[in-house]
Amino acid sequence: MYFLRKNIFGIFIVSLVVFMSTYISKALSANNLLISSAFLCVFIGLLLGNIFSFQEKIAPFIDFSLKKLLRVGIAFLGLSLSLSELLSYGSTAILLVIINIVIAFLIITFLCKLFKIPSKLGYLITMGTCICGVTAVIATSSIIKSDKNETSYAVGVVTLFGIIAVFAYPYLANHFFHASSDLAGIFLGTAIHDTAQVSAAGVIYSELFNSEEALNSAMTTKLLRNSFLIVLIPLIAFLYNKDENINVKKSVKDFFPFFVLAFIILALFRTIGDYIFIDNNIVIYWKEFLALSKQLSVYLILFAMVALGLQTNIKSMFSLGTKPLLIGFTASAIVGFISVIYLLKLV
């Protein structure tokens, strides 16, 4: 109760922005204008945080949202993953995801060193491009303790090019893979960063070209990409601590992302549950539970999106310069190009 009384204003502001963002997103979607609620949460949070001066009053809840609610939300994403779903499209999507991650990781790392971009910002852009957009950026920021403005810049970079891809890539996918809905969906799932953006692009493709199969393969591929958080977040933590000359073995407890461990456990729980309840009368309740858990994870992450926007100083963010933006564009283009070339060989 004390926590609620102390943070009532912060809870009200953040909840209001989340409600507004989801409502606006749905209203725009009804008019065939797709903008993710996560983008709106950050954008509205930025406006409020830079126009009004109530940051001190809501600072404790902002911190709570970014450090606690976000990690719980990411952990619950594990319930969206089932081993049977991940493997249903075979090695095609898996191999392409790995290739994209490795190449993008190496190229972005090289460009960041070439343009002398701060290592933390480089890690954030890398994770946002390689894995799952905004979620990966903020998850990584909680590990390497990046500057708030760097985190916001990285979110802006992956969101900007992701929004562009939402509108352009469904047509590009149909142009190259009109004969194979599976490959079209895999392209969308590998070439677009954020989960919400992949969902939007998949729905656009499905509605425009009457292909529910493409939507299913796009989301399965995207969830597969998301699962690589399990590997890359600890890797980023290791690389960062190595760069900072910290004894990694002695500091494992300090930087190991335990919410990723929870993510793995819940993914395993999902797989076992699907197996147990497949021929059971309570399968309907199981599906409802999974749907509610997914919705819960989304809202927890949206709270963190608002908090991120509220605490960000726009002037400081723009002082980072245009080089990270160029790197983000290059990374997005490379991931899309590799996906097209690889998948064309399978047509």
SVG drawing of the C-alpha trace seen along z (x, -y; Angstrom):
<svg xmlns="http://www.w3.org/2000/svg" viewBox="-13 -22 54 58">
<polyline fill="none" stroke="black" stroke-width="0.4" points="0.0,0.0 2.8,-2.4 4.3,-1.8 0.9,-2.7 0.4,-5.8 4.0,-7.0 3.8,-6.4 0.1,-7.1 0.9,-10.1 3.5,-8.2 1.2,-5.2 -1.6,-7.4 0.6,-9.2 2.2,-6.1 -1.1,-4.1 -2.8,-7.0 -0.1,-7.1 -0.3,-3.3 -4.1,-3.5 -3.9,-6.4 -1.3,-4.7 -3.1,-1.4 -6.4,-3.2 -4.8,-5.4 -3.0,-2.5 -6.2,-0.5 -8.1,-3.5 -5.4,-4.1 -5.4,-0.4 -9.1,-0.5 -8.3,-3.1 -5.5,-1.1 -2.8,-3.2 -0.5,-0.9 1.6,-2.4 2.7,-0.2 1.6,-1.1 5.2,-0.8 6.3,-3.6 3.4,-5.7 4.3,-5.1 7.8,-6.3 6.7,-9.2 4.0,-10.5 6.3,-9.9 9.0,-12.0 6.5,-14.9 5.2,-14.9 8.7,-14.5 10.1,-17.4 7.1,-19.7 6.2,-19.3 8.4,-19.3 7.0,-16.5 9.9,-14.1 10.9,-14.3 7.5,-13.3 7.3,-10.2 11.0,-9.3 10.6,-6.3 7.9,-4.7 9.9,-5.3 12.8,-3.5 10.6,-0.7 9.1,-0.3 12.4,-0.1 14.2,2.2 11.3,4.4 8.3,4.4 10.4,4.6 12.3,7.7 9.1,9.5 7.5,8.6 10.5,10.0 10.4,13.2 6.7,13.7 7.5,13.5 8.9,17.0 5.3,18.3 4.9,17.2 7.5,19.7 6.9,23.3 9.6,25.7 7.1,27.3 6.2,23.9 9.8,22.8 10.8,26.0 7.7,26.3 9.3,24.4 12.5,26.5 16.0,25.3 15.2,22.6 14.3,19.9 16.7,21.0 19.8,20.9 18.8,17.5 18.3,16.0 21.7,17.2 23.4,15.9 21.7,12.5 22.6,12.2 26.3,13.1 26.8,10.8 24.9,7.9 26.7,8.2 30.1,8.1 29.3,5.3 27.7,3.0 30.6,3.6 33.0,2.7 31.1,-0.4 30.8,-1.6 34.6,-1.4 35.1,-3.0 32.9,-6.0 34.0,-6.0 30.5,-5.4 30.3,-4.8 30.5,-1.1 27.3,-1.1 25.3,-2.7 26.8,-0.3 25.7,2.7 22.2,1.3 21.9,0.8 23.3,4.2 20.8,6.0 17.9,4.0 18.8,4.9 19.8,8.5 17.1,9.7 13.8,8.0 13.9,4.2 12.9,2.1 12.6,5.0 16.2,6.1 17.5,2.5 16.0,2.0 16.8,5.5 20.4,4.8 20.4,1.4 19.5,2.9 22.6,5.2 25.2,2.7 23.7,-0.2 23.8,-2.5 23.0,-6.2 19.3,-7.0 19.7,-9.2 21.7,-6.5 19.0,-4.0 16.4,-6.4 18.5,-7.1 18.8,-3.3 15.1,-2.9 14.5,-5.7 16.8,-4.2 15.3,-0.7 11.7,-2.1 12.3,-4.5 13.5,-1.9 11.1,0.7 8.1,-1.6 9.4,-2.2 9.7,1.6 6.2,2.2 4.8,0.4 7.3,1.3 8.3,4.9 4.9,6.6 5.0,5.4 8.7,6.3 8.0,9.8 5.2,10.4 7.4,9.2 10.1,11.7 8.2,14.5 4.6,14.4 4.9,18.1 5.7,19.1 3.8,17.7 6.2,19.5 9.2,17.7 7.4,14.4 6.6,14.7 10.1,15.8 11.4,12.7 9.2,10.4 10.2,12.2 13.9,11.9 14.1,8.5 11.9,6.4 13.2,5.7 10.4,5.3 7.8,8.0 4.9,5.5 6.2,4.3 6.5,7.9 2.9,8.5 1.7,5.4 3.6,6.4 2.3,9.9 -1.3,8.7 -0.8,6.3 0.6,9.1 -2.2,11.5 -4.9,9.0 -3.5,7.7 -2.5,11.1 -4.9,13.4 -2.3,15.5 -2.8,16.5 0.1,18.9 2.6,16.0 1.4,14.4 2.0,17.6 5.5,18.2 6.4,14.5 5.4,14.7 7.1,18.1 10.3,16.8 10.1,13.6 9.6,15.6 12.6,17.7 14.7,14.5 13.4,13.4 14.7,16.7 18.2,15.7 18.0,13.2 19.0,16.2 22.4,16.3 23.2,12.7 22.3,10.8 24.8,12.8 27.3,12.5 26.8,8.7 27.3,8.6 30.5,10.6 31.9,8.4 31.0,5.2 32.6,6.2 35.6,7.4 35.9,4.0 35.7,2.4 38.5,4.6 36.3,6.3 36.9,9.8 34.0,11.5 34.2,14.7 34.0,12.8 31.2,10.5 28.8,13.1 26.3,12.4 26.4,8.7 25.6,8.8 23.9,12.1 20.4,11.4 18.3,13.7 15.1,12.6 16.5,14.5 16.7,17.6 13.1,17.1 12.4,16.6 14.0,20.1 12.0,21.8 8.7,20.3 9.4,21.3 10.0,24.9 6.8,24.7 4.9,23.6 6.3,26.6 5.4,29.1 2.0,27.6 1.2,27.8 2.1,31.5 0.0,32.3 -3.1,30.4 -3.3,31.1 -6.0,33.9 -7.3,32.6 -10.7,30.9 -8.9,28.0 -7.0,27.1 -9.3,24.1 -8.3,22.8 -4.6,23.4 -4.9,21.3 -6.7,18.6 -3.9,18.6 -1.3,18.2 -3.2,15.4 -3.5,13.5 0.2,14.0 1.1,12.6 -1.1,9.7 0.4,9.1 3.9,9.2 3.0,6.7 1.5,4.2 4.4,4.5 6.8,3.7 4.6,0.8 4.9,-0.6 8.6,-0.5 8.3,-2.2 6.5,-5.1 9.0,-5.4 11.8,-5.5 10.2,-8.4 9.4,-10.3 12.9,-10.3 14.6,-11.2 16.0,-14.6 15.5,-15.2 18.2,-17.9 20.8,-15.5 19.7,-12.7 20.2,-14.8 23.7,-15.8 24.8,-12.2 24.9,-13.1 23.9,-11.4 26.4,-8.6 24.4,-6.2 21.5,-6.9 23.6,-6.0 24.7,-2.8 21.1,-1.8 20.1,-2.4 23.1,-0.3 22.3,2.5 18.6,2.6 19.5,2.6 22.0,5.4 19.6,7.6 16.9,7.2 19.3,7.8 20.8,11.0 17.2,12.3 16.2,11.7 19.3,13.3 19.2,16.3 15.5,17.0 15.6,16.5 17.9,19.5 15.1,21.6 12.3,20.4"/>
</svg>
